[in-house]
Amino acid sequence: MSNLPLTQKVFTTSLTNSSLDITSSSGLKAISIFNASSTSGTVEGSLSVGGTASSAITIAESESYNVVSQGATVLDGITITAPSGCTLNITGLS
């Protein structure tokens, strides 16, 4: 069996005591966030729908959260926050 070439680039990081903003300039089409600690982290979008603003979603211990764009579009307006004592493992695909 031959190896197929990977045409998407992969971003990986562990986020602790900081935030990461995902903007369109990052070129990411998908992200996966896993909480590897007992302290909760959050993910928040920037879009308002029908007058309702986005609010932060909590990612508790051992929980995962995934976001995938549709078609050729890329993700934009997402803030991932890992407070003190929290470690969020993040993987992104371009």
C-alpha positions in Angstrom: 0.0 0.0 0.0 1.4 3.4 -0.9 1.1 6.5 1.2 -1.2 9.1 -0.1 0.1 12.7 0.0 -1.5 14.9 2.7 -2.8 18.0 0.9 -4.0 19.7 4.1 -1.7 21.2 6.6 -2.1 20.4 10.3 -1.8 22.9 13.2 -1.4 21.6 16.7 -0.9 23.3 20.1 -1.6 23.0 23.8 -3.1 26.1 25.2 -2.7 27.0 28.9 -3.4 30.2 30.7 -4.0 32.1 27.4 -6.4 32.6 24.5 -6.2 31.9 20.8 -8.2 33.8 18.2 -9.1 31.9 15.0 -9.6 34.3 12.1 -10.0 33.9 8.4 -6.3 34.7 7.9 -5.4 31.5 9.7 -6.8 29.5 6.8 -8.3 26.8 9.1 -11.2 24.8 7.8 -11.7 22.6 10.9 -10.6 22.7 14.6 -10.9 20.2 17.3 -10.4 21.2 21.0 -9.9 18.6 23.8 -9.8 19.6 27.5 -6.9 17.6 29.1 -7.3 19.1 32.5 -9.9 19.3 35.4 -10.3 23.1 34.9 -12.9 24.1 32.2 -12.0 26.1 29.1 -14.3 28.0 26.7 -14.9 28.5 23.0 -16.9 31.5 21.7 -18.0 32.6 18.3 -18.5 36.2 17.2 -21.7 35.8 15.1 -25.1 37.1 16.1 -28.2 35.3 14.9 -31.6 37.0 15.0 -30.4 39.5 17.5 -28.9 36.9 19.9 -25.1 37.4 20.4 -22.8 34.4 20.7 -21.8 33.4 24.2 -19.1 31.2 25.5 -19.5 27.4 25.6 -17.8 25.6 28.4 -15.5 22.6 27.6 -15.2 20.5 30.7 -12.6 17.9 31.7 -12.2 15.2 29.0 -14.7 16.9 26.7 -14.1 17.7 23.0 -15.5 20.4 20.8 -15.3 20.4 17.0 -16.0 23.1 14.4 -15.9 22.4 10.6 -16.5 24.9 7.8 -18.5 24.0 4.7 -17.1 23.9 1.2 -14.1 26.1 0.4 -14.8 28.6 3.3 -12.5 29.0 6.3 -13.3 29.5 10.0 -13.5 33.0 11.4 -14.4 34.8 14.6 -13.7 32.0 17.1 -12.0 32.6 20.5 -10.6 29.7 22.5 -9.7 30.4 26.1 -7.8 28.2 28.6 -7.7 29.9 32.0 -5.1 29.2 34.6 -4.9 25.5 35.4 -6.6 24.5 32.1 -4.9 22.7 29.2 -6.7 22.6 25.9 -5.2 20.5 23.1 -6.1 22.0 19.7 -5.8 20.5 16.3 -6.6 22.5 13.1 -6.7 21.6 9.4 -6.2 24.1 6.6 
